Amino acid sequence: MLLANLSFFEHKTQTSNMKIQPYSQPGPGLPGTSSGTKPAKKLSWFLTTAGRRTTLGLGLLAGTAGFCLQYIPNTFLIDKYCSIYKMYKGIKEIEVEQKFVDLGDEVMEKLGFHKVDKKLYRYFTAYGFDTLHLGSAYSKYGVLVGVPSNFYFNSKADVDANKITVAGEPIQSKSEPEAKEKLIASLVLSDKAKAFALGVQIYEANTMKLYNDSIAPGASIGAYYALSTHFNKKLRGYARPLSFRVFLYTLLGTFVTGMYFFLRDLTTHMREKEADQKVGAISLELAEGGVEYYSKILERNKALRKLMGSKGESLFTFAGNANTLILTPNVPITQRLKACQDQLKKLIENPNLIEVNKAPEKATRRMAPMRMDDDAAKIQEETAKLNE
């Protein structure tokens, strides 16, 4: 009996010291793991705090770069940027004639520009047959207005056909004599058409165009980042598969990009239409110049379309407008011509509109231009008084 009790006590003690091991069977892929458990999924680096901060930094960097790419060449580096568009004879740039400076000053006088604002504008001879401007009148670095080379032609006799090339070949080698004659005729403009073209560039440079174009890319990138973050949180995108986030980012990117180009084209069209209307309304002569200027551009584009063959057909429509697929960065020339024709008709019927539409002279609160003559101090003093 005593031996039996002792034996029972030893058995109980051994049982209490034993650790019960759960039954397990090695899994098929990883030895030592149970078949009912899965290895933890590794979190993507982009979903971590460091990854999100890095993404935000890259977004800010891209937005800043978009701003600088538009702003810096039109301000700090405007003179170097201008060298891309200048026309050269050998290694020497062609100086602009005083005649075009006087035309620009005359238009600014009729638009009511203050004399400080006039100091912000300079002129250069531009390569090609289109007017352009660089910079902004709201910047102390001023504006550079490009005078195209064909503005120096006063008649067809001044046009040297041997120096005009189309698609890399002189137009003399082309076999369409009628198209060649129309092209040469379209390059010769009257002084009123030249004054109108310069006036449009002067007016556009006197708007917030530079700042709108500079801020828009950065604002679009910021909007894209904000929308992506918002919808990721609202739709629990960080917990969903990568394919869901790729689809979301693609959808939002397409939306933001579309809105950017839509708003860019919309503001450009509004600015161009306003410039045509304001410049054409200051005198009957300039209104006639606007009709002539856009008529000649259409004639030129039609001639180029014929001379350039299949490439010309891809660049210009039958009516002479720039050929575009979806986006229209600029107002079609046919529309600008129609608007100038309507305005000319109104001014002929009611000459009093010329005085009504004339812009009043204004004082400026902008930064004084960097390049002034000897009476800079006097001009700045007068401006300060007017601002007060």
C-alpha positions as CSV (number, residue, x, y, z in Angstrom):
1,M,0.0,0.0,0.0
2,L,2.8,2.4,0.9
3,L,4.6,1.5,-2.3
4,A,1.5,2.1,-4.3
5,N,1.0,5.5,-2.8
6,L,4.6,6.4,-3.4
7,S,4.4,5.4,-7.0
8,F,1.3,7.5,-7.5
9,F,3.0,10.6,-5.9
10,E,6.0,10.3,-8.2
11,H,3.8,10.0,-11.3
12,K,1.8,13.1,-10.3
13,T,4.9,15.1,-9.7
14,Q,6.4,14.2,-13.1
15,T,3.1,15.1,-14.8
16,S,2.9,18.5,-13.2
17,N,6.4,19.4,-14.4
18,M,5.7,18.4,-18.0
19,K,5.0,21.2,-20.6
20,I,2.3,20.3,-23.1
21,Q,3.5,21.0,-26.7
22,P,0.7,21.7,-29.3
23,Y,0.6,19.4,-32.2
24,S,2.2,21.0,-35.2
25,Q,3.3,19.9,-38.7
26,P,5.9,21.7,-40.8
27,G,4.3,23.7,-43.6
28,P,5.1,23.1,-47.2
29,G,7.1,26.3,-47.8
30,L,8.7,27.3,-44.6
31,P,10.0,24.5,-42.2
32,G,9.0,25.0,-38.6
33,T,5.8,27.0,-39.4
34,S,2.4,25.7,-38.9
35,S,0.2,25.2,-42.0
36,G,-2.5,27.4,-40.5
37,T,-0.4,30.7,-40.2
38,K,1.0,33.0,-43.0
39,P,4.2,35.1,-42.9
40,A,3.5,38.8,-42.2
41,K,3.2,40.9,-45.3
42,K,6.0,43.5,-45.7
43,L,4.7,47.1,-45.7
44,S,5.6,49.1,-48.8
45,W,8.2,51.9,-48.2
46,F,6.0,54.5,-49.8
47,L,3.3,53.8,-47.2
48,T,5.7,54.5,-44.2
49,T,6.0,57.9,-42.6
50,A,9.4,58.4,-44.2
51,G,8.1,57.4,-47.6
52,R,5.2,59.8,-47.4
53,R,7.4,62.6,-46.3
54,T,9.8,61.9,-49.2
55,T,6.8,61.9,-51.6
56,L,5.7,65.3,-50.2
57,G,9.2,66.6,-50.6
58,L,9.4,65.4,-54.2
59,G,6.0,67.0,-55.0
60,L,7.2,70.4,-53.5
61,L,10.4,70.1,-55.5
62,A,8.5,69.4,-58.8
63,G,6.2,72.3,-58.1
64,T,9.1,74.7,-57.5
65,A,10.9,73.5,-60.6
66,G,7.7,74.1,-62.7
67,F,7.6,77.6,-61.4
68,C,11.3,78.3,-61.9
69,L,11.3,77.0,-65.5
70,Q,8.8,79.6,-66.5
71,Y,9.7,82.5,-64.2
72,I,13.5,82.6,-64.1
73,P,14.0,82.8,-67.9
74,N,11.5,85.7,-68.1
75,T,13.1,87.6,-65.3
76,F,16.6,87.0,-64.0
77,L,17.8,85.4,-67.3
78,I,15.7,87.3,-69.7
79,D,18.6,88.6,-71.7
80,K,20.2,85.2,-72.1
81,Y,16.8,83.7,-72.9
82,C,16.2,86.3,-75.5
83,S,19.3,85.2,-77.4
84,I,17.4,82.0,-78.5
85,Y,14.9,84.2,-80.4
86,K,17.2,86.9,-81.8
87,M,18.1,87.1,-85.4
88,Y,21.7,87.2,-86.3
89,K,23.8,88.1,-89.3
90,G,26.8,86.0,-89.0
91,I,27.8,86.3,-85.3
92,K,26.3,89.7,-84.9
93,E,22.7,90.3,-83.9
94,I,20.6,92.6,-86.1
95,E,19.8,95.8,-84.3
96,V,16.1,96.8,-84.2
97,E,15.2,99.9,-86.2
98,Q,14.1,103.0,-84.2
99,K,11.0,103.1,-86.4
100,F,9.5,100.1,-84.5
101,V,10.4,101.5,-81.1
102,D,8.5,104.7,-82.1
103,L,5.5,102.5,-83.3
104,G,5.5,100.8,-79.9
105,D,5.7,104.1,-78.0
106,E,2.8,105.5,-80.1
107,V,0.6,102.5,-79.2
108,M,1.5,102.8,-75.5
109,E,0.7,106.5,-75.6
110,K,-2.8,105.8,-77.0
111,L,-3.3,103.0,-74.5
112,G,-2.6,105.5,-71.7
113,F,0.6,103.9,-70.4
114,H,2.4,105.9,-67.8
115,K,5.9,107.0,-68.8
116,V,7.5,104.7,-66.1
117,D,5.8,101.7,-67.7
118,K,7.2,102.7,-71.1
119,K,10.7,102.4,-69.7
120,L,10.0,98.7,-69.0
121,Y,9.8,97.8,-72.7
122,R,12.7,97.1,-75.0
123,Y,12.8,95.7,-78.6
124,F,14.9,93.2,-80.5
125,T,14.8,91.7,-84.0
126,A,13.3,88.2,-83.8
127,Y,13.9,85.2,-86.0
128,G,10.9,84.2,-88.1
129,F,7.7,85.9,-89.1
130,D,5.8,86.1,-85.8
131,T,5.8,88.8,-83.0
132,L,6.4,87.7,-79.5
133,H,7.3,89.1,-76.1
134,L,9.4,87.9,-73.1
135,G,9.1,89.0,-69.5
136,S,6.4,91.0,-67.8
137,A,5.6,94.6,-67.1
138,Y,5.0,93.5,-63.5
139,S,8.7,92.6,-63.2
140,K,11.6,95.1,-62.7
141,Y,13.5,93.2,-65.4
142,G,11.0,94.5,-67.9
143,V,9.7,93.2,-71.3
144,L,11.5,92.3,-74.5
145,V,9.2,92.6,-77.6
146,G,10.3,90.7,-80.6
147,V,10.1,92.4,-84.0
148,P,9.9,89.7,-86.7
149,S,12.2,89.9,-89.7
150,N,9.5,90.5,-92.3
151,F,8.6,93.8,-90.6
152,Y,11.6,95.2,-92.4
153,F,10.0,94.6,-95.8
154,N,8.2,97.7,-97.2
155,S,7.4,96.1,-100.6
156,K,7.7,92.9,-102.5
157,A,11.0,94.2,-104.0
158,D,12.5,94.0,-100.5
159,V,11.8,90.3,-100.2
160,D,14.8,88.2,-101.1
161,A,13.2,84.9,-102.1
162,N,16.6,83.2,-102.1
163,K,16.9,83.7,-98.3
164,I,13.4,82.4,-97.5
165,T,13.4,78.6,-96.9
166,V,10.4,76.3,-96.4
167,A,11.0,72.9,-94.9
168,G,14.8,73.5,-95.2
169,E,14.6,74.4,-99.0
170,P,14.6,77.8,-100.7
171,I,11.1,78.7,-102.0
172,Q,12.7,79.3,-105.4
173,S,13.1,75.5,-105.7
174,K,9.4,74.9,-105.2
175,S,7.2,74.2,-108.2
176,E,4.1,76.2,-107.2
177,P,4.5,79.7,-108.5
178,E,1.1,80.9,-107.3
179,A,1.8,79.7,-103.7
180,K,5.2,81.4,-103.8
181,E,3.7,84.7,-104.9
182,K,1.1,84.5,-102.1
183,L,3.7,83.8,-99.5
184,I,5.9,86.7,-100.5
185,A,2.8,89.0,-100.6
186,S,1.7,87.9,-97.1
187,L,5.1,88.9,-95.6
188,V,4.7,92.6,-96.6
189,L,2.7,94.6,-94.0
190,S,1.6,98.2,-93.7
191,D,2.7,100.3,-90.8
192,K,-0.7,100.1,-89.2
193,A,-0.7,96.3,-89.3
194,K,2.8,96.3,-87.7
195,A,1.7,98.8,-85.0
196,F,-1.3,96.6,-84.2
197,A,0.8,93.5,-83.9
198,L,3.3,95.2,-81.6
199,G,0.4,96.7,-79.6
200,V,-1.0,93.2,-78.9
201,Q,2.3,92.0,-77.5
202,I,2.7,95.1,-75.5
203,Y,-0.8,94.7,-74.0
204,E,-0.4,91.0,-73.2
205,A,2.9,91.8,-71.4
206,N,1.1,94.3,-69.3
207,T,-1.1,91.5,-67.8
208,M,-0.4,88.9,-65.1
209,K,0.4,86.3,-67.8
210,L,3.9,85.5,-66.5
211,Y,2.7,84.8,-63.0
212,N,-0.3,82.8,-64.1
213,D,1.8,80.6,-66.3
214,S,4.5,80.2,-63.6
215,I,2.2,79.4,-60.7
216,A,-0.2,77.0,-62.7
217,P,2.2,74.0,-62.9
218,G,3.1,74.1,-59.2
219,A,-0.5,74.6,-58.3
220,S,-1.5,71.6,-60.4
221,I,1.1,69.3,-58.8
222,G,-0.1,70.5,-55.3
223,A,-3.7,69.8,-56.2
224,Y,-2.7,66.3,-57.5
225,Y,-0.9,65.5,-54.2
226,A,-3.7,66.8,-52.1
227,L,-6.4,64.9,-54.0
228,S,-4.4,61.7,-53.9
229,T,-3.9,62.0,-50.1
230,H,-7.5,62.8,-49.5
231,F,-9.0,59.9,-51.5
232,N,-6.4,57.5,-50.2
233,K,-7.6,58.2,-46.7
234,K,-11.3,58.3,-47.6
235,L,-11.2,55.1,-49.6
236,R,-8.7,53.3,-47.3
237,G,-6.3,53.2,-50.3
238,Y,-3.2,52.5,-48.1
239,A,-4.8,49.2,-47.0
240,R,-5.8,48.1,-50.5
241,P,-3.7,46.4,-53.1
242,L,-1.1,48.4,-55.1
243,S,-3.3,48.0,-58.3
244,F,-6.1,50.0,-56.6
245,R,-3.7,52.9,-55.8
246,V,-2.2,52.9,-59.3
247,F,-5.7,53.2,-60.8
248,L,-6.6,56.0,-58.4
249,Y,-3.4,57.9,-59.1
250,T,-3.9,57.5,-62.9
251,L,-7.5,58.7,-62.7
252,L,-6.6,61.7,-60.6
253,G,-3.6,62.5,-62.7
254,T,-5.7,62.5,-65.9
255,F,-8.3,64.8,-64.2
256,V,-5.7,67.3,-62.9
257,T,-3.8,67.4,-66.2
258,G,-7.0,67.9,-68.2
259,M,-8.0,70.8,-65.9
260,Y,-4.5,72.4,-66.2
261,F,-4.6,72.5,-70.0
262,F,-8.3,73.5,-70.0
263,L,-7.7,76.5,-67.7
264,R,-4.4,77.4,-69.5
265,D,-6.1,77.5,-72.8
266,L,-9.1,79.4,-71.4
267,T,-7.0,82.1,-69.8
268,T,-4.9,82.4,-72.9
269,H,-7.9,82.8,-75.2
270,M,-9.4,85.5,-72.9
271,R,-6.1,87.4,-72.8
272,E,-5.6,87.3,-76.6
273,K,-9.2,88.4,-77.3
274,E,-8.9,91.2,-74.8
275,A,-5.6,92.4,-76.3
276,D,-7.1,92.4,-79.8
277,Q,-10.1,94.3,-78.6
278,K,-8.2,96.9,-76.6
279,V,-5.6,97.6,-79.2
280,G,-8.1,97.7,-82.1
281,A,-10.4,100.0,-80.2
282,I,-8.0,102.9,-79.7
283,S,-8.1,104.1,-83.4
284,L,-9.7,103.3,-86.7
285,E,-6.3,102.9,-88.2
286,L,-5.3,100.2,-85.7
287,A,-8.6,98.4,-86.2
288,E,-7.8,98.3,-90.0
289,G,-4.3,97.1,-89.1
290,G,-5.7,94.2,-87.1
291,V,-7.9,93.1,-90.1
292,E,-4.9,93.3,-92.4
293,Y,-2.5,91.6,-90.0
294,Y,-4.6,88.5,-89.4
295,S,-5.6,88.3,-93.1
296,K,-1.9,88.2,-94.1
297,I,-1.2,85.4,-91.5
298,L,-4.0,83.3,-93.0
299,E,-2.6,83.9,-96.5
300,R,0.9,82.9,-95.3
301,N,-0.3,79.7,-93.6
302,K,-2.3,78.7,-96.7
303,A,0.7,79.2,-98.9
304,L,2.9,77.2,-96.5
305,R,0.4,74.4,-96.4
306,K,0.7,74.1,-100.2
307,L,4.5,74.6,-100.4
308,M,5.3,72.1,-97.6
309,G,3.2,69.3,-99.0
310,S,2.0,66.6,-96.5
311,K,3.9,68.3,-93.7
312,G,2.1,71.5,-94.4
313,E,-1.3,69.8,-94.3
314,S,-0.5,68.4,-90.8
315,L,0.5,71.9,-89.6
316,F,-2.2,74.1,-91.1
317,T,-5.9,73.6,-91.9
318,F,-7.4,74.5,-95.2
319,A,-8.6,77.8,-93.7
320,G,-5.1,78.7,-92.5
321,N,-5.5,78.0,-88.8
322,A,-2.9,75.9,-86.8
323,N,-3.9,72.3,-87.0
324,T,-4.6,70.9,-83.5
325,L,-6.2,67.6,-82.3
326,I,-7.7,68.3,-78.9
327,L,-6.1,71.3,-77.3
328,T,-6.2,74.8,-78.8
329,P,-3.4,76.8,-77.1
330,N,-4.3,80.0,-79.0
331,V,-7.4,81.5,-80.5
332,P,-7.8,80.4,-84.1
333,I,-6.7,83.1,-86.5
334,T,-10.0,83.0,-88.3
335,Q,-11.8,83.9,-85.1
336,R,-9.3,86.7,-84.3
337,L,-9.8,88.1,-87.9
338,K,-13.6,87.9,-87.5
339,A,-13.5,89.8,-84.2
340,C,-11.3,92.5,-85.7
341,Q,-13.6,92.8,-88.7
342,D,-16.6,93.2,-86.4
343,Q,-14.8,95.8,-84.3
344,L,-13.8,97.8,-87.4
345,K,-17.4,97.8,-88.6
346,K,-18.6,99.1,-85.2
347,L,-16.0,101.9,-85.2
348,I,-16.9,102.9,-88.8
349,E,-20.6,103.1,-87.8
350,N,-19.9,104.8,-84.5
351,P,-16.6,106.7,-84.3
352,N,-17.3,107.9,-80.8
353,L,-16.5,104.4,-79.5
354,I,-12.8,105.2,-80.1
355,E,-12.8,107.7,-77.3
356,V,-14.9,105.6,-75.0
357,N,-12.6,102.6,-75.3
358,K,-9.4,104.5,-74.9
359,A,-7.7,103.4,-71.7
360,P,-7.1,106.2,-69.1
361,E,-3.5,107.2,-68.2
362,K,-2.6,105.4,-64.9
363,A,0.1,105.7,-62.3
364,T,2.1,102.6,-61.5
365,R,2.8,100.9,-58.2
366,R,5.2,98.4,-59.9
367,M,8.9,98.2,-59.1
368,A,10.9,100.8,-61.0
369,P,12.7,99.5,-64.1
370,M,16.3,98.6,-63.8
371,R,17.3,100.4,-67.0
372,M,16.5,104.1,-66.9
373,D,18.0,107.2,-68.3
374,D,19.6,110.1,-66.4
375,D,16.2,111.4,-65.0
376,A,15.5,108.1,-63.1
377,A,15.3,109.9,-59.8
378,K,12.9,112.4,-61.1
379,I,10.6,109.8,-62.6
380,Q,10.6,107.8,-59.4
381,E,9.7,110.9,-57.4
382,E,6.8,111.7,-59.7
383,T,5.6,108.1,-59.4
384,A,5.7,108.2,-55.6
385,K,3.6,111.4,-55.7
386,L,1.0,109.8,-58.0
387,N,0.8,106.7,-55.9
388,E,0.1,108.8,-52.8
